[in-house]
């Protein structure tokens, strides 16, 4: 019987039992687990926001096509009025051009918002990985986890993250938008020329 108790006493406690018996380690683990949950919530929110912005961009493209289809139909229907129409046909063309510029500006703005949200999401994911690594180390080491050293290492890792200023380059979406804008303007211009000749 004495051998069994001496074996149990000599066996070291599991790191989680050690953490449960040490108030500082226990408090740190609770804080980190709570922070992990907050990071996961922020990641989920950012992903939802990115999806919403992408839907708005799609709606802008749909509105662009709908607007230009309506403008073309109106131009064709108004052309039956005769030469009076040709003198005033520049008005719907100008309105169409200005609305197209507005839609393109909105698409470009939403694209910038999307890229900004993607950067924030990437940052949150990096923070989550760093924190998960520290929580894993704490659970693995127990009381051997050096609070000062490890917490300082986490802070340094977060502060050393280089904030790169990415120069905004033209993306494929920008070229697609520019292509549609050019085609819409050409279509309206050609329609005006054909109807007035």
N, C-alpha and C positions, 0 to 999 in steps of 0.2 A: 504494500500500500504506500509505503514511504517512497519507493522508487517511482510510482506513478505520479505522485504529487511533485517530486523533484523534477521529473521530466516536464510536467506541465508548467512549472515555474521557470525552468530554463528556456522553454520555447518562447521566442519573441512574439509579441503581439502583432497581429495583422496591422498594416499601416492605417487602415480606416479606424481600427480600435484606438490606435495611438492618437489619431487626429481627434477622435471623439473625446479623448481624455485631456487634450491640450486646448484651452480656450482660444488662444490666438490662432492656431491652425484651423480650429473648427470655424471660427468667425470668418477667416479668410476664405475657406472653402465655400461657406454659405454665400459670401459676397460675390465670389467668382461665378458660382452657379446661377445666382440671380442676374449677374451681368451677362452671362451667356444667354439666358432667356431673353433679356432685353435686346441683345444683338440679333437673336433669331427673329424677334418681332420686327425690328427695324429692317432686316433683310426682306422679310415677307412684305412689309409696307412698300419698300423701294421697288420690289418686283411687281407689285400691284400698280404702282404709279407708272412704271415703265410700260406695262401692258396698256394702261389707260391712254398714255401719250401716243403709243403706236396706233391705237384705235382712232384717236383724233386725227392723226396724219392720214390714215386711210380714208376717213370721212372727208378731209380736205380734198384729197384726190378725186373722190366721188363727186363732190360738189363742183370741182373744176370741170369734170366731164359733163355733168348735168347742165352747168351754166353755159358752156360753149355749145352744147347741143341745142339748148333753147335759143341761144343767140342766132345760130345758123337757121333754125326754123323760122324765127321772126324775120330775119333778113330775106329769106325766100318768100315768105308770105307778104311782106311789105313791098317787094319788088314788082308785084302786079299792079301797083298804083301808078306806075309810069315814071316819066322823067322827073317829076317832083321828088320822088324818092331818092334819085341819084344825087341830088344837091344836098340832101340831109343824111345820106347814108354814113357819113363820117361820124355822126353822133353815136350810133350804137357801136361802131368800131372802136371809137375812143373809150367808151364806157367799158367795153369788153377788155380792152388793153389795160385799163386802170384796175379793173377787178382782177385780172390775171396777175398783175403785179402784187396786189394785196394778198392773193392766195399764195403766191410763191413766197412772199415774205413770211406768211404764217407757217408754211411748211418748213422753211429754213429755221424759224424760231423754235418750232416744236422739235425739229431734229437736234438743235443745240440743247434743248431741255432734256431730250432723251439721252444724249451723250453725257451730260452732266450727271443725270441720275445713275447712269451705268458706272461712272467713276465712283460715285458715292457708294453704290452697291458693292463694287470691288473692294473698296476700303473697309466696308463693314465685314465682308467675308474674310479679309486679311486679319482684322481685329479678332474675329471669331476663331480663326485658326490659331493665332497666338495665345488667346485665352484658353482654348481647349488643350493646347500643349502644356500650358502651366498647370491646369487642373489635373491633367493626367500625371504630370510629374509629382504634384502634391499627393495624389492618391497612391502613387507608387512608392514614394519615399517615406511618407508619414512624418514622424518628428525629425527625421534626418533632413527634411526640406528646409533649406536655409532661407528664412523669410526675407531678410534684407537683400541678400544676393539675388534671389530669384525675382522678387518684386522689382528691384532696380533694373534687372535685365529686361523685364517686360516693359517697363516705362521707357527704357532706352530704345528697345525695338520699335515701339510706337513713335517715339520722337525722331528716330533716325530715318523713318520712312520718307523717302524723297518725294516731294510734291513736284511732279513734272508738269510744266506748262506746255501742254500740247498745242502746237500751232494748228489752227483749224484748217484742214485741207478739204478740197472738194471730194465728196464721196460719190459713190454710184447713184445714190438717191438724188443728189444735187443735179447730176447730169440728166437723169430721167426727168426731173422737174423742168429743167431748162429745155429739154427736147420737147416735152408736151406744150410748154409755153410757146416755143417757136412755131410748132405745128399749128397750134390754135390761132396764133396771130396770122400765119400764112394762109390758113383756111379762110379766116374772116376777110383778109385782104383780097384773096383770089375770088371769093364769093362776091365781094363788092364790085370788083373789076368785071367779072362775068355778067353780073346783073345789070350793070350800068352801060355795058357795051352793046 
